[in-house]
Amino acid sequence: MEQIQIVIDVPAAFKDKALFGIRMLLFPFRINPIEVDKTSVQGPSLYYGTNPSPPSDDTLHLGVITQTMEFFSASLPIPPVNRYLRVAENRIPVLFEGVGDTTYDAVATAYYFLSGWQEVHTTSRDEHGRFRYEDSIQHATGTVDQPTVDWYRHLIADLLRQKGLKMERKEWGRHTWTFCPTHDIDYDKKWRAGIYKRELLDRTLLNSEHETGPQRLQRGISAVSSLFSEIDPFRAAFIRMQEEVANRDGKATYFIKSGGSGLRDVPYLLRDPFVFEQLKTLSQRGFEIGHHPSYHAYLSPEKLSAEKAVLESVCGFEVTSHRAHYLRYTHPTSAYQIHTSGFSVDSSLGFATMCGFRHATCLPFPLFDPKKDVELGILEAPLVCMESALFNRMNLDGRAAEIQTQSLMQTCAQFGGMFVGLWHNTLWDESDYPGWGDHFVTTLEGAQKMNGQMESLKKALKSWQ
């Protein structure tokens, strides 16, 4: 790897923030930052600080202004955005002004987004305790589908190349980007007592959904027919999702539940013959099994650890990847609990109601506690797109959902990133989830055409070098 000398010339209270911001700007490149004193700089280097003059002509001089440090010391949630950069016809928000060789502060911007700063300092939450898209700076600036941090990485890398560095991007094995299909198995089957009540009484007889006569009749027929069907539609989807990926020489990650109680959970038995057989099949195919904890586990490290142990006892191996049920996550508390429970990878950080880039990046990053300014031992594989957000929250039809997803994939490919998509095993149940199955297949085909590595989270992250 290349080496680059970095000089951090800021007040002590801001130094750990600056160091993390610089490391994250350089994270996607094959380069090793080495911190040195400004009096000993030799060769190409990066300076970040308050001195108006760079140490040498080979130094990229990034200046930080007082107002930026005051913003963080005041623990404000969102900086005012008064202007945008024009880069390749994209509008890149300037969160913090800069001096020196740039008019923007890329270091503070990388720290702001990747530390989870806005989530920590915004108190509003939705009914599930989640940070809301509506309260984010992405919503305020209309940039949720744009990885702002990755654009700043692109700009800084170009400037460092002008100083003589190669700034080669890390790649995903033999591929320049990776596509990671993931699946949350919230239910092992559709037809349960509560669903029969909903379909036969509420929807067919009482018409709770205000459907037409033929639609209600079809619901009733489907419910009765299920009594004589050999396989449940959710179980059929569980099998078909694997086959669609395997037939394309790909791998996927399945997040499996091992506990749960209450209205938000539908528990299932891991040793149920069907479920147990699927767990064996996933392992034999080289797919990854991750943990999908119960609804209340994100508030209970004891429950999270206990559920993880149950899954591992059935699988017979350590489970290291985690995704929260309902994407329930509170930063940084959840990160500490995930780490303490023995996970090394999380993929919970996408907006529940909007597809795009919650942390303004399509690349993995280490979770960071902006209260203590320390890394937390968890690598985040950020969730970019979830089918229920497309269809149920963004209210897109099938074609619009496909266009939105393809656009996000193209962005991930452009920056050498990872597209993490989430589909549940409700696919191809056209009565309740019309078009969801087609969307999954179309997305797989799109990833193939764009020559993306189709891999599980764990193996994809291991290949990134």
C-alpha positions, -999 to +999 in steps of 0.1 A: +000+000+000+010+036-005+018+057+025+008+093+031+020+115+059-008+134+076-005+164+099-034+172+122-030+208+135-062+214+155-072+220+191-070+188+213-108+186+216-112+184+179-083+161+171-100+127+173-128+139+151-103+152+125-083+119+126-115+098+120-126+122+092-092+119+074-091+081+078-126+078+064-118+100+034-089+077+026-107+044+036-117+033+001-081+036-013-050+015-010-032+040+011-019+040+047-021+073+066+008+080+090+005+109+114+036+130+117+046+164+132+044+193+107+081+199+111+091+165+098+069+163+066+087+148+036+071+141+002+033+141-006+013+147+025-021+160+038-024+188+063-056+196+082-056+224+106-057+261+113-024+273+099-029+293+068+004+281+052+010+244+042+042+227+055+055+221+019+046+224-018+038+186-018+012+190+009-025+191+002-036+219+025-071+215+040-079+243+064-106+242+091-124+273+102-134+283+137-172+281+129-169+244+121-153+235+154-178+256+172-207+237+154-194+204+169-186+218+203-222+231+205-236+196+197-259+210+170-277+183+148-277+199+113-254+226+099-269+252+076-263+245+039-260+277+020-243+265-012-236+235-034-207+223-055-213+214-091-195+181-099-204+162-130-238+179-130-244+168-094-252+192-066-230+184-037-240+202-005-213+221+013-219+214+050-187+232+062-167+259+045-130+254+040-098+273+033-065+264+018-066+242-013-104+237-011-134+259-004-151+231+015-142+210+046-142+174+034-127+161+067-155+176+089-181+164+064-168+128+064-168+128+102-203+143+104-219+116+083-199+085+092-199+091+130-237+093+130-235+128+144-270+139+132-287+108+147-271+113+181-280+150+183-316+147+169-341+137+196-372+131+174-379+094+167-407+074+151-431+050+168-404+023+166-377+044+182-359+050+148-342+081+135-365+094+108-356+103+073-377+135+076-353+147+103-322+142+083-299+166+064-305+144+034-342+153+035-334+189+040-311+190+010-328+165-012-297+143-014-307+110+000-299+092-033-265+108-035-235+095-015-221+129-005-191+115+014-181+095-016-182+126-038-158+143-014-136+113-014-135+115-052-125+152-051-098+148-024-083+118-042-080+138-074-061+165-055-038+140-039-030+125-073-019+160-083+006+158-055+021+126-069+001+098-051-016+070-071-047+067-049-058+033-062-092+022-052-098-010-033-117-036-053-140-065-044-119-095-055-120-094-093-148-068-094-149-031-090-182-031-070-203-056-052-240-064-050-252-080-018-287-095-018-299-099+018-331-114+032-349-109+065-369-140+074-396-125+097-420-154+092-414-190+082-449-192+067-479-170+057-508-191+067-513-188+105-544-184+126-542-146+126-538-145+088-569-167+083-589-143+105-576-114+085-583-129+051-616-147+057-633-124+083-618-090+081-611-087+044-635-112+027-666-108+049-662-074+065-643-058+035-619-040+058-598-031+027-627-017+007-620-041-022-643-051-050-665-083-049-642-103-072-611-093-052-628-104-019-639-136-035-603-143-047-590-137-012-615-162+003-606-188-024-569-183-017-573-188+020-594-220+016-570-233-011-541-229+013-555-257+034-548-281+006-516-266-008-484-286-004-462-255+004-469-221+019-461-191-003-436-176+021-418-210+023-419-212-015-403-177-016-376-188+009-366-216-016-370-196-048-349-166-035-320-190-030-324-205-064-326-172-082-292-161-067-276-195-069-285-198-106-265-166-112-235-181-094-241-157-065-244-158-028-266-140-003-271-133+034-301-146+053-310-129+086-328-155+107-348-150+139-344-172+169-367-155+194-395-130+198-427-123+216-453-096+214-473-079+186-443-071+165-428-106+164-440-138+148-416-165+163-408-197+145-389-228+155-354-232+141-358-270+144-390-271+125-382-296+097-387-270+069-367-242+086-339-266+097-336-280+062-333-245+048-306-236+072-286-267+061-292-258+025-280-222+029-248-235+045-242-261+019-246-234-009-221-211+008-247-185+017-243-166+049-266-169+079-269-137+100-289-129+131-322-110+130-331-103+166-366-099+180-383-065+182-374-058+218-338-072+217-323-039+205-330-025+240-317-056+258-281-068+254-290-099+274-318-109+251-297-101+220-269-124+233-293-152+243-310-152+209-277-152+191-266-182+212-298-201+202-292-195+165-255-206+168-265-237+187-288-248+159-264-238+131-233-252+147-211-222+140-205-186+151-229-160+136-211-126+131-235-105+110-265-086+125-295-067+112-321-053+136-357-062+133-377-032+120-343-016+115-345-006+152-312+011+160-302+038+184-267+053+179-243+046+196-260+025+222-270-002+197-235-004+183-221-011+218-247-039+223-240-054+189-203-055+196-207-068+231-229-097+218-201-109+195-210-095+161-185-079+138-208-068+110-240-048+111-264-040+082-292-021+099-284+015+088-307+024+060-338+045+063-369+025+070-391+047+048-367+058+020-341+041-001-307+058-005-277+066+016-284+072+053-247+079+061-240+095+027-219+066+015-222+034-005-191+019+011-186+000+044-173+020+074-165+014+111-192+025+135-180+054+157-192+069+189-193+107+184-199+112+222-166+096+232-149+099+197-139+062+196-144+034+171-167+006+183-154-026+166-183-030+142-181-027+104-212-013+089-225-026+055-250+002+049-285-008+037-292+010+004-326-003-007-355-023+009-384-035-011-410-025+015-397+011+015-400+012-023-435-002-025-452+006+009-435+038+020-424+056-012-456+043-029-438+034-061-453+010-087-433-019-101-417+000-130-408+031-108-393+008-082-371-009-108-359+025-121-351+038-086-332+006-077-312+005-109-302+042-104-289+034-069-270+004-082-254+025-109-243+050-082-228+022-061-209+009-092-197+044-100-180+047-066-168+012-064-192+006-036-215-021-022-252-022-030-270-039-001-305-047-010-332-062+013-360-085+002-383-105+025-396-140+018-430-125+009-420-123-027-443-137-054-473-135-031-492-114-056-523-109-036-505-089-009-472-080-024-478-074-061-447-069-082-422-075-053-409-108-068-405-093-103-385-064-087-361-089-070-355-108-103-350-076-123-325-063-097-305-095-099-304-092-137-293-056-135-265-065-112-253-092-136-254-068-166-233-043-146-208-070-137-212-067-100-198-093-076-229-111-062-218-121-027-228-124+009-220-095+033-192-114+051-174-127+021-178-094+002-163-074+030-134-099+033-127-095-005-125-057-003-088-048-006 
